[in-house]
Each structure stands twice: as C-alpha cells, then as structure tokens.
Amino acid sequence: MTALAGVLLLAACGGGAQKGAQAPAAPFVSAADVRPASYAGSTPRFKALLYYSDRVEEAHQQFSHQAVEFFHRLTYGEGWIMDVSQDLLAQGDLSQYDIIIMPDAAPSSARDRKAFEEYMDNGGGWLGFHAASYNDRSTGWDWFRNFLGGVSFLCNNWPPQPGLVEVEGHDHPVTRNLPDEFVVPETEFYQWQPDPRSNPDVQVLVSLSQKNFPMGLKDIVFGGDFPVVWTNRNYRMAYINMGHGDRCFSDATQNLLFVNALRWVVSQSPKGDPFER
Ligand code: ZN
C-alpha cells in the first residue's frame, strides 16, 4: 500500500469529515505513521548462526530441525542471513554474527565454550530454546550458569503436554502484542533452582500459569514458579523454555513470541538497531 492509499483508507475508516465540521486539532495518524515498509534492498539487515546438534534426544532433534525450517522461512527475501551448523566455529569468528540461535543444544567442548563466552561478553546476541539451557552439577560450566541468571535444572513435568502460560506485562517488545494468557503446544516444562525470578538482573516475561497444577501423568508437578521466557539484563539474550518435540511450531501465538524474541535480541545490537536502517 502506498502512503497516499494509506491516508485515503484512514479517512474512510474514520467515517469521513462532515461538511462544515471543524478539522480536528491534531490528526489521529500522521502521514509519517502510514509510510510504506522500508526495504533494505539487496543488503541483509543482520546475520545469524543457528547452532544445533543431532547428538541429543530425538524430541530435541525434532524441534531443532523444525527450528531450522521456521527460521529459514523468516529469511525469505534475504532480509537477513542465517548460517546453520552443528559446528559452532564452522565459519570461524563468531563476532560476524548479530545473534546465535540455539534450539536445544549448547556448546560442550572447551573450545566452543570459550568462543561463546567471548562472543557474549563482547555484546553478542543469543536466543536459546528449551534444552539449550539445561545444566546441572555435571555440566561444569559456571559461566553459562551465571549467563542464564545463576540457575540450574531442577525438575520437569512428564509426559510433555500443552500448558497455559501467562504474559507478565506488555511493556516489553517480546510480549507487547501477545495476549495476557495463551496455551502453548505440547512441550516439556523445566523448573529451575534457584528461581530465575530471585535474580534482580533477570526479567521474567512469561511464566507457566498456576492453573495448570497438578501437572503431569508420570512425573507430577504440584506447583511452584515456572518462568518460561526470561532475559538476563547483563547480556543481550532471551531464553524460551518451549522446544520439545514436533508440535512447538503449530501455534501462531507462540510463533509470534519466537519472532518477537529474535527481533528484540537483534534490535539491541551494539552496532545499532538494524531495523531502524
Ligand atoms: Zn525436552
């Protein structure tokens, strides 16, 4: 739609001006607000790496493969570039990337962990899903635990199932256009210790509703706090707990959350917001 067409449409939607009526002191929508989309032309706005692993449980492989397809579709038109690899350093220096997307896998070798630490400590961006954040005593990576907000895995419901989640405020770009509550498709919900919410640097954006409890058929969760989307303000990162199995991309609201999170992390780039260009 052209800017002119947009103005005409708005006039019609507003009911039209009455003959002789005074023009409003200020228009509801300025011409600048109905400008057409801006195009990057042939220059991609940003560059991402999607790092995943097939050396994980089957349900996490399923999510990872679907994540590759989901995010690849978002690159249509080459608005941005996404490399996909099971080798974190396949393309060399991570600083070339504006964001690293990790569905269900995190670096495990000393080489990869060091590279990821340096990348994030120098303003890198991260969007992690589900088991990408799994860590316990055997993980042996204190930096990563602190990066997540100082938390480790505590427990989960089983089997995976849908869950009602609550959005904790709409003043954040990740949640601004989401409903107060929605049901996310079948997944495995993790609980963390200590509660990420107890860390003042963590902002919880979405959590599992208490209305779900008791939850589970084999492993029963009776209650407690289950933040499912959060960010650690010390880093340019967002974590999303959903990401188990092959149903996760079947819900438009959750897909919107995924896009919002990607866009928000990228928009915080120390190089400037690529969506403002
Ligand atoms: Zn899982």
Residues whose N, C-alpha, C, O or C-beta is under 5 A from the ligand:
A	BS01	ZN	E188 H244
